[in-house]
């Protein structure tokens, strides 16, 4: 189990499944499924042993209204099936099984410790006079107690039921116990008569006799196969064998059998069952390797060969290399597997030598039998019972060894317990240090509050000083501007005097005449340049007007074609899809009725066959319609191919004629080519290109999307008809799948209708822009004409004045006349320059605004087309193919408009302009509920904050302290927030439901006033004039991380 810890308060298991239940049968089914998935394995004590505890959790959620606000009350029940404790020696568990048993025992011990600690706490609570002691509840010592933490302490109730092992239940004397005995069977009268009991006993005797006969036959077969001989000697039974063998000496007091292993010629491998290769003799126990050792029998000589440094002992001596075994040798493998080695042939030879007296007292070494029996005389070895005594002595030594090992383990346990107590004392000391640190933190917080108040007051003083400084700076700036204006007036006066002086000096008549002629030439040149510029501007405006008219006409034609195709789709395919959906619903209802009748045990085969035949008829009818549609599509494809070829031919002809006229114009410049004819030919080429592209898109869509989808649907219908009548579940599955496809087609049609409606609105907007551009172009033309007229009149007047001046100079060269004419000329030039500069500036501004509107409009139209292409490209099925064909035309919907709006066009609609109502109130915020989180001291309430910014909505969970931190932080940045009323902190009642409900309403009111002030504050980044329609979730989260959704904010169980 993988536990996920959240802020050191509570944890949960990952990858667990949750199921909604309605009644007890649902709960029972889930419990049975959980028991099936539970891990079990065979051990030495039980064939089916549970290898883990099982927890089945039932959550109850009660929804209600408190003070007209929705709230929830949550409770849970843990049903726990505890696995039994295990002894490693008794079960023979090794490897993974041994580790599982250790975990089971650890969790059971920890559960007992937790119950004992909780009982001590409750005992202290009931006895107020007793001395309070610090009791640590070790929830985290095991996964079981950690998961059951909220069901063991606090306001929870725990019930433990033990059927046999009542000793674990009586673990603590402070826990209430109730002993119940099942005595119903003891008091019940005899249910069976004597005759029935006799019959049962006879049947039992026959069964046991048969079973015993089978076992005896099996035993005889084993004796025969293993070359064993069974004979009686006195009151005992002797089992003889001709081959060398091992006899197991088992230390288990409950063991009643004798295990004999033959060592046949060759090698006999000994190891565990988890070895890489199969072992001849499989053993269990401590310090036993997976491949432990090998017994090698070569021509009657048996050698013991340890593998990989395995622990092997012969007669109490640890061996590391191959060792020859003699008759009666005691072998210890690992720590718990002891055997006696018997060699029948060698024993027979020893018996013969003993009879003949050939074997001396020094022929056998004591180390060959046992190191612990070296003081025994050699004569005793010939005693038949002496070998058994040696074995018993070795066994006693082995018992002493294990007793010493147990004592060492007890000492280690005591030291571990002392270490645990020491660590508990350290934890207690750390807890006290933590309390001291928390007290220091509170003091620091108070000092920070005082410092923040001092900083705020200092900040107010600095702001007042800043305002005074701004006023002084403004006065100084005004004085500087006044000085500059005065200096400029003085300079202008001096320049004017200098000009008069120069005019007085300029009395040379010839120089004046030359200057007049130069000015006349200059004016003529400027007139020609202005005429050329005006002609170019007129041509540009006319070309823009033609392009705009063609674009609007092309878009209008697409809209008309789209409208006609939508009407055809509504009359044909949509009606067919709706009819097929209705027929499928009728078939589905009949199949559901048959299924319900079958579940009740009343199966109606006639109604099932009728429903299945209706489904087959429906598929056959659908196949006929698809065949007709396929023929129509092939005809439409041929027709489109023909139209595309005709359009290609027409376009090539127009381009060739246009090219010939251009070549003629280049070769002979004297020939006057009609410009209007060239423009008309060029205007014919663009609509022809548009028509060709439209036809090619239609043909491409038909070949790659529409026709393959229709063929695929026809193939599915053919496969269903080929399979014939299916079973009830398969038929119902096919019907529901067909209904889902039809529903998806209808939804896609509605979505396409909404797209067309958006396109029609865009077209209307484009037409309005085109009309506005037409007005602007007319105004530009009027401005150009007026400018041309004014310049022409000004030039004519200047020429006339220059001619009069020239004649006057010829008649008289008086200084007064000349000065007067110079003044008039200066005034005329100043007035004409100012008028021309004003007209030019206004014209440039209007042109720039028009260019910006045109670029924005083109960009929005391209984005809208791209969105429609992307939306149509992902549609599936036959109806999806029809929608793709319609979307390629970029035309509006039919007069019957849908009331819904297409979601993917949301961003485009926002770019065209946000709704005025949304901009008035762009941020909506509410706190619909609050939840209880944490355990013990860390228990607190969190408020759910629902935020809606235009069309984006998200939810975060925050506790009261986070609200207070946000208010303090932002109040330093934006002083106007100091006027907001923040809900105060209360010393008592912070966990009272009434206080929390009241605080929820106050916090909701505070957040609404907060955003209202931030939207109106000029210094705020959320000011409505700064962000406007670009206001989004990202803007709010960048403004303050308080509104940013964290990792644990996806449910009410997250913390903040």
VENMO-V664239 format. One record per run of one state. SS is the DSSP state (alpha for helix, beta for strand, coil for the rest). FROM is the first residue (numbers start at 1). TO is the last residue. If there is no record, write none. Layout:
BEGIN
ss:from:to
SS:FROM:TO
SS:FROM:TO
END
This chain:
BEGIN
ss:from:to
coil:1:2
beta:3:6
coil:7:9
beta:10:13
coil:14:23
alpha:24:36
coil:37:39
beta:40:41
coil:42:48
beta:49:50
coil:51:53
beta:54:66
coil:67:68
beta:69:81
coil:82:87
alpha:88:91
coil:92:95
alpha:96:126
coil:127:138
alpha:139:141
coil:142:142
alpha:143:147
coil:148:148
alpha:149:152
coil:153:165
alpha:166:169
coil:170:183
alpha:184:187
coil:188:193
alpha:194:225
coil:226:227
beta:228:233
coil:234:235
beta:236:241
coil:242:244
beta:245:249
coil:250:259
beta:260:262
coil:263:265
beta:266:271
coil:272:280
beta:281:282
coil:283:290
beta:291:298
coil:299:300
beta:301:306
coil:307:311
beta:312:314
coil:315:316
beta:317:319
coil:320:322
beta:323:324
coil:325:329
beta:330:333
coil:334:336
beta:337:342
coil:343:343
alpha:344:356
coil:357:365
alpha:366:368
coil:369:370
alpha:371:373
coil:374:377
alpha:378:382
coil:383:385
alpha:386:505
coil:506:508
alpha:509:571
coil:572:572
alpha:573:599
coil:600:604
alpha:605:667
coil:668:674
alpha:675:723
coil:724:727
alpha:728:811
coil:812:814
alpha:815:873
coil:874:876
alpha:877:887
coil:888:902
alpha:903:912
coil:913:915
alpha:916:920
coil:921:922
beta:923:933
coil:934:935
alpha:936:938
coil:939:939
beta:940:949
coil:950:951
beta:952:959
alpha:960:973
coil:974:974
alpha:975:979
coil:980:992
alpha:993:1016
coil:1017:1023
alpha:1024:1030
coil:1031:1032
alpha:1033:1039
coil:1040:1040
alpha:1041:1043
coil:1044:1056
END
